[in-house]
Amino acid sequence: MPRQLREVVFVDGVRTPFGKANGQYAETRADDLVIKCIRELMRRNPGLPPERVDEVAIAATTQIGDQGLTIGRTAALLAGLPQSVPGYAIDRMCAGAMTAVATTASGIAFGSYDVVIAGGVEHMGRHPMGEGVDPNPRIISEKIVDPEALSMGSTAENLHDRYPRITKERADAYAVSSQQRTARAYADNKIQPGLVPVAIRSAEQGWGLATADEPPRPGTTAADLARLKTPFRSHGRVTAGNAAGLNDGATACLLADESTARELGLPSACAWCPTRSRGWSRK
């Protein structure tokens, strides 16, 4: 029989402040970052009984050490969810957390779940890109992929080749604009409500509290970026200033079937469809 798809709502979302690799989270475990996010979602939504969570999907690219052991399951248990709540891990590189959200949202729409937690973590300070990787020699010998595809920086340079209108100057200008927008968002208190403070420690400074993102550099100018080296190609266009950084952090969101969200009185829910308004009102 044909199954009618259900409405999916985004109930709530949180994240840790992001840190630089080997920065404020140098002595913090990756799974503890996820655990903080899950606990915060449950704290912010007291109408949700823990046993009503049907799945926890957490993405991580390097699934070893404190990012391994089926992190969706272990983080759920360590966050205090019942043993009856299952969980799993996803690896889809940069798209991992988005895939966790899209996959579980599809499950809700189809009727497999009523309530899920989905998100991702990456601790690039503890787990650098490529750690523990053992590519099959055939990948190179049989030219299954271009060797440069194994380096994101080289791939970015190739994209500049393919789309010459994206000049280094345009990339730098976009990077400066991003820094400015981030500074304005912090000044307007738009970012802080979604951040989960994380206890941190270091041998030099002792205990502290991470409350803000570490990577942003307010005041960055185009002149600053123009002086940076292009490590992936001589006279290239990709620099540390206009490319993604090496960061640590975790995210998590709460998704639910619309009728279940109503039943549990989750007032912050908004319909999954971007054309819908916030809250339960219809436009």
Buried (B, 14 or more C-beta within 10 A) or exposed (E): EEEEEBBBBBBBBBBBBBBBBEBBBBEBBBBBBBBBBBBBBBEBBEEBEBEBBBBBBBBBBBBEBBBBEBBBBBBBBBBEBEEEBBBBBBEBEEEBBBBBBEBBBEBBBEEEBBBBBBBBBBBBBBBEBEEEEEEEEEEEEEEEEEEBEBBBBBBBBBEBEEEEEBEBEEBBBEBBEEBEEBBEEBEEEEBEEEBBBBEBEBEEEEEEEBEBBBBBEEEBEEEBBEEBEBEBBEEBBBBBBBBEEBBBBBBBBBBBBBEBBBEBEBEBBBBBEEEBEEEBEEE
